[in-house]
Amino acid sequence: MTTPTHTQALRVITDAEDHLAENYNPLPVVVARGEGSWVTDLEGKRYLDLLSAYSALNFGHGHPAILAAAHEQLDRLTLTSRAFQNDRLGLFAEALAALCDKDLVLPMNTGAEAVETGIKVARAWGYRVKGIAPDAATVVVANGNFHGRTTTIVGFSDDPTAHDDFGPYSAGFVSVPFGDAAAIEAAIDENTAAVLIEPIQGEAGVVIPPEGYLRAVREICSTHNVLMIADEIQAGLGRVGTTFACDREGVVPDVYLLGKALGGGILPLSAVVADRDVLGVIRPGEHGSTFGGNPLAAAVGLRVVEMLESGEFQTRAAALGEHLEARLNDLVGSGVTAVRVAGLWAGIDIDPGVGTGREVAEKLLSRGVLVKDTHGQTIRIAPPLVVRATELDWAVEQLRVVLAG
């Protein structure tokens, strides 16, 4: 059998992609292999992956411990549906609940599903526990949010690309400025079931709220008998140098929404985690998923939780994040207008005189560095937590060269 040439292989892939709906505008690179912090394209050119699939690859491409858990489970059992119990799910739920210091876990597949589940739980809690009048429950959200792209979620997005032309939208959401705890308190009334926020807004450009914001939100929610729901889907599981982004202020929300890195970069896995007095409001048959909590995902998720229990990845992200921040701050005033860093997560605002975020991302691509632009002038950096300091230094140097033109 003749091995196709690179040109032939690329033509086949390009022709095949003509059948893809254009819901993404990817950078012009075709990735064929990945290992650790690096990926390789069809020509054999290597790239440093500084996006990590939006934090789904916190442990890098093909981490041996996670692959081993997946391979072992593949040979045993992959799917049962929740119609039956399986021998991995309980162990995963126990470990994840302990990591979160909560009682219960409701497993799903994607981050958007976790958010939708969190909204359902909050409404059910509002009616069945708080005593909100039927169909009157509201949820306070923040401007600039990104919680997914389902029709419910985009209805309370203020991003025109995500929001426009997908209505009519679900009622029951009140949006306030991000980082303004007083605005949250002013929006709360007798019908408020929950406050849903990202501790750090990722899609918005790694926007970090003022110090004390999360503590204030926690106090407000407790005072007014409102659930605090933290969307930690991108920010959580070691990314910012702590297990959860809420840990940066010593805050424990009522509900954690988790995803992305929970699947170890192998498969989709998400979860809603809360205490029994909150998550226990869901009754059999009211919510579910054919693939949610499947044995393969549970085995992988369990291994991810075990890896986080040591604190190694959190410590590494914190130390390397300080190193990265120092290097990036050197670029401010030289093609960069602002830098925001939390652990190994950075938003870099590009001076319009240099170009757009997309143009800078494309130039970095040509130099072997993968990043992603957002909101026109910002690029995001979220390397795998296994990245080396020397690799970060090299990537920042490539950015310096690109900015210098």
C-alpha positions in Angstrom: 0.0 0.0 0.0 1.4 3.4 -1.0 1.7 6.0 1.7 0.2 9.3 0.5 2.4 12.3 0.1 1.9 15.3 2.3 0.4 17.2 -0.6 -2.1 14.4 -1.3 -3.0 14.0 2.4 -3.5 17.8 2.8 -5.7 17.8 -0.3 -7.9 15.0 1.1 -8.2 16.8 4.4 -9.0 20.2 2.8 -11.6 18.6 0.5 -13.1 16.9 3.5 -13.3 20.1 5.5 -15.5 21.6 2.7 -18.2 19.5 4.3 -17.8 21.2 7.7 -20.3 23.9 8.8 -18.4 27.1 9.4 -19.1 27.6 13.1 -15.3 28.1 13.6 -12.6 30.1 11.9 -9.5 28.0 12.8 -5.9 29.1 12.2 -4.4 27.6 9.0 -2.7 24.6 10.6 -3.6 20.9 10.4 -2.5 19.1 13.6 -1.8 15.4 13.3 0.0 14.5 16.5 0.5 15.8 20.0 2.7 15.1 23.0 3.0 17.1 26.2 3.0 20.8 25.3 3.7 20.3 21.6 1.8 19.3 18.5 3.0 18.4 15.0 1.4 19.1 11.7 1.2 17.0 8.5 4.6 18.3 7.4 6.3 17.4 10.6 6.5 21.0 11.8 6.2 21.3 15.6 4.2 24.0 17.5 4.1 24.9 21.1 0.5 24.7 22.1 -0.3 27.7 24.3 -4.1 27.2 24.1 -4.6 23.7 25.5 -8.0 23.4 23.9 -9.3 26.2 26.1 -7.9 24.5 29.2 -9.2 21.0 28.3 -5.6 19.9 28.0 -4.3 21.1 31.4 -2.2 18.0 31.7 -0.9 18.2 28.1 -1.4 16.0 25.1 -1.3 12.3 25.9 -0.4 12.3 29.6 0.9 8.8 30.3 -1.1 8.4 33.5 -4.4 9.5 31.9 -3.8 7.4 28.8 -3.2 4.4 31.0 -6.5 4.8 32.8 -8.3 5.2 29.5 -6.6 2.1 27.9 -7.4 0.0 30.9 -11.0 1.0 30.9 -11.4 0.6 27.1 -10.6 -3.1 27.5 -13.2 -3.5 30.3 -16.4 -1.4 29.7 -17.1 1.9 28.0 -20.8 2.7 28.2 -23.8 1.4 30.1 -26.0 4.6 30.3 -27.3 5.5 33.7 -30.0 2.9 33.4 -27.5 0.7 35.2 -24.7 1.3 37.8 -21.1 0.9 36.8 -18.1 0.2 38.9 -16.2 3.4 38.0 -18.8 6.1 38.5 -19.2 5.9 42.3 -15.4 6.0 42.8 -15.2 9.1 40.6 -18.0 10.8 42.3 -16.6 10.1 45.7 -13.2 11.5 44.8 -14.5 14.6 43.0 -16.9 15.4 45.8 -13.9 15.2 48.3 -11.8 17.4 46.0 -14.6 20.0 46.1 -15.5 19.4 49.8 -19.1 18.8 48.7 -21.5 15.9 49.1 -22.8 15.1 45.6 -21.8 15.0 42.0 -24.0 15.1 38.9 -21.9 14.0 35.9 -22.6 15.3 32.4 -20.5 15.6 29.2 -19.8 19.2 28.1 -19.3 22.4 29.9 -22.5 23.9 28.4 -24.4 20.9 29.8 -23.0 21.5 33.2 -24.2 25.1 33.0 -27.6 24.1 31.8 -27.8 21.6 34.7 -26.7 24.2 37.2 -29.5 26.5 36.0 -32.1 23.7 36.4 -30.8 22.8 39.8 -30.9 26.4 40.9 -34.5 26.8 39.7 -35.6 23.6 41.4 -33.9 24.6 44.6 -35.6 28.0 44.4 -39.0 26.5 44.1 -38.7 23.5 46.4 -36.4 24.9 49.1 -36.5 28.7 49.0 -40.2 28.9 48.2 -40.1 31.1 45.1 -43.4 31.3 43.3 -43.8 28.9 40.3 -42.0 30.0 37.1 -40.8 33.2 38.8 -37.2 32.2 39.6 -34.4 34.4 38.3 -30.6 34.0 38.1 -28.2 37.0 38.2 -25.3 36.8 35.7 -22.5 39.1 34.7 -21.9 41.1 31.6 -19.1 39.7 29.4 -19.9 36.2 30.4 -19.3 33.1 28.4 -21.0 30.0 29.7 -21.5 28.1 26.5 -23.6 28.4 23.3 -26.9 26.6 24.0 -30.1 28.7 23.3 -30.7 29.3 27.0 -27.1 30.5 27.6 -26.7 32.8 24.6 -29.9 34.5 25.6 -28.1 36.2 28.5 -24.9 36.8 26.6 -24.0 40.4 25.6 -21.7 39.2 22.8 -23.5 39.9 19.5 -21.8 37.0 17.8 -23.1 34.5 20.3 -26.4 36.2 20.9 -27.9 37.7 17.8 -30.4 35.8 15.6 -30.9 32.8 17.9 -34.0 34.0 19.8 -36.6 34.0 21.2 -34.6 33.7 24.4 -35.5 32.3 27.8 -36.6 34.7 30.5 -35.3 34.7 34.1 -31.8 36.2 33.8 -30.6 39.6 35.1 -27.3 40.8 33.9 -25.0 43.2 35.9 -21.4 44.4 35.4 -18.7 41.9 36.1 -16.6 42.7 39.2 -19.3 44.9 40.8 -20.6 43.1 43.9 -22.9 46.0 44.8 -24.6 45.6 41.5 -25.3 41.9 42.2 -26.8 42.8 45.6 -29.0 45.5 44.0 -30.3 42.9 41.5 -31.3 40.4 44.1 -35.0 40.2 45.1 -37.4 37.6 46.5 -37.3 35.7 43.2 -33.6 35.3 42.9 -32.5 31.7 43.1 -28.8 32.0 42.2 -25.9 34.2 41.1 -23.9 32.5 38.2 -20.5 33.9 37.6 -17.1 32.9 36.2 -14.5 33.7 38.9 -12.3 34.8 36.0 -13.8 35.5 32.6 -11.9 33.5 30.1 -13.5 34.1 26.7 -13.7 37.8 27.6 -9.9 37.9 27.6 -8.9 36.5 31.0 -10.6 39.3 32.9 -9.7 39.1 36.6 -12.2 40.8 39.0 -11.0 43.2 41.7 -9.6 41.7 44.9 -12.4 40.9 47.3 -15.1 40.5 44.7 -15.6 36.8 45.1 -15.7 37.2 48.9 -18.3 39.9 48.7 -20.4 37.8 46.3 -20.2 34.9 48.7 -21.3 37.0 51.6 -24.2 38.6 49.6 -25.4 35.2 48.5 -25.3 33.8 52.0 -27.1 36.9 53.4 -29.9 36.8 50.9 -30.3 33.0 50.8 -29.2 32.8 47.1 -27.0 30.1 45.6 -23.5 31.1 44.5 -22.7 29.1 41.3 -19.1 29.2 40.1 -18.5 28.4 36.5 -15.0 26.9 36.9 -15.1 25.1 33.6 -12.0 26.9 32.1 -10.6 28.4 35.3 -10.7 25.4 37.5 -8.6 22.2 38.1 -5.2 23.8 38.5 -5.2 26.3 35.7 -4.8 29.4 37.9 -2.3 28.0 40.5 -5.0 26.7 42.8 -7.4 23.8 42.5 -10.3 26.2 41.8 -10.2 29.9 40.9 -12.4 30.6 43.9 -9.6 29.4 46.1 -7.7 32.5 45.3 -10.0 34.4 47.7 -10.7 31.5 50.0 -14.3 31.2 48.8 -16.4 28.1 48.5 -19.4 28.5 46.2 -22.6 26.5 46.8 -22.2 24.9 43.3 -19.2 24.2 41.2 -19.6 23.8 37.5 -16.6 21.8 36.1 -15.6 20.5 32.7 -12.8 20.7 30.1 -9.7 19.5 32.0 -11.9 17.0 34.0 -11.8 14.8 30.9 -8.0 14.7 30.8 -7.8 15.9 27.2 -9.2 12.6 26.1 -13.0 12.8 26.1 -15.8 15.2 27.2 -16.6 15.1 30.9 -18.3 17.7 33.0 -20.0 17.8 36.4 -22.1 19.8 38.8 -20.9 19.5 42.4 -22.8 20.7 45.4 -24.0 19.6 48.9 -27.0 17.4 49.3 -29.3 20.2 50.4 -28.8 21.8 46.9 -28.1 19.0 44.4 -30.5 16.7 46.3 -33.5 18.6 44.9 -33.1 16.7 41.5 -35.3 13.6 41.5 -35.0 10.5 39.3 -36.1 11.1 35.7 -35.9 14.9 35.9 -32.4 15.2 34.4 -30.0 12.9 32.6 -27.7 12.0 29.8 -27.0 8.8 27.9 -23.3 9.4 28.1 -23.1 11.3 31.3 -21.2 9.4 33.9 -20.2 6.6 31.5 -17.5 4.2 32.8 -14.8 5.4 30.4 -15.2 9.0 31.4 -15.5 8.2 35.0 -12.2 6.2 34.9 -10.4 9.1 33.2 -12.0 11.7 35.6 -11.0 9.6 38.6 -7.4 9.7 37.4 -7.5 13.4 36.8 -8.8 14.0 40.4 -6.1 11.7 41.8 -3.5 13.8 39.9 -4.9 17.0 41.4 -4.9 15.7 44.9 -1.2 15.9 45.2 -1.2 19.7 44.5 1.8 19.3 42.2 0.1 20.8 39.2 -1.4 23.7 41.1 2.0 24.5 42.6 3.6 24.3 39.1 1.0 26.6 37.6 1.5 29.2 40.3 5.3 29.3 40.0 5.4 29.2 36.2 2.6 31.8 36.1 4.7 34.2 38.1 7.6 33.6 35.6 5.3 34.1 32.6 3.8 37.3 34.1 7.2 38.9 34.6 8.2 38.1 31.0 4.9 39.4 29.5 5.0 42.6 31.6 8.3 43.4 29.8 6.3 43.7 26.6 3.8 46.4 27.9 4.5 49.5 25.9 6.2 47.6 23.1 3.1 46.4 21.1 1.2 45.3 24.2 -1.2 47.7 26.1 -2.1 45.4 29.0 -1.5 42.0 30.5 -3.7 40.0 32.9 -2.3 36.8 34.4 -3.7 34.2 36.8 -1.5 31.2 37.1 -0.8 29.8 33.7 -3.6 31.8 32.1 -3.0 35.2 30.4 -4.8 37.7 28.4 -2.6 40.0 26.3 -4.1 43.2 24.8 -2.4 44.0 21.5 -1.8 47.6 20.5 -4.0 48.3 17.4 -1.0 49.9 15.7 0.7 46.5 15.6 -2.4 44.6 14.3 -5.4 42.6 15.4 -5.2 39.7 17.8 -5.9 37.4 14.9 -3.0 38.8 12.8 -0.7 38.4 15.8 -1.9 34.8 16.3 -1.3 34.0 12.6 2.3 35.5 12.8 3.0 33.4 15.9 1.7 30.4 14.1 4.3 30.9 11.4 7.0 30.9 14.2 5.7 27.7 15.8 3.5 29.1 18.6 -0.3 28.4 18.9 -2.4 31.0 20.6 -6.0 32.2 20.0 -7.4 35.7 19.7 -10.6 36.9 21.2 -12.6 40.2 21.0 -10.5 41.7 18.3 -7.4 42.9 20.1 -6.7 40.2 22.7 -4.8 37.0 22.5 -5.0 34.3 25.2 -2.3 32.1 26.6 -3.2 28.9 28.4 -0.3 26.4 28.1 -0.5 22.9 29.5 0.5 22.8 33.1 3.4 20.5 32.1 5.1 23.3 30.1 8.7 24.2 30.9 9.9 27.7 31.8 12.3 27.6 28.9 9.4 26.9 26.5 7.5 29.8 27.9 10.6 32.0 27.5 11.0 30.9 23.9 7.3 31.6 23.2 7.5 35.1 24.7 10.5 35.8 22.6 8.6 34.8 19.5 5.8 37.2 20.5 8.4 40.0 21.0 9.7 39.4 17.5 6.2 39.5 16.0 5.3 42.7 17.9 8.5 44.3 16.6 7.4 43.7 13.1 
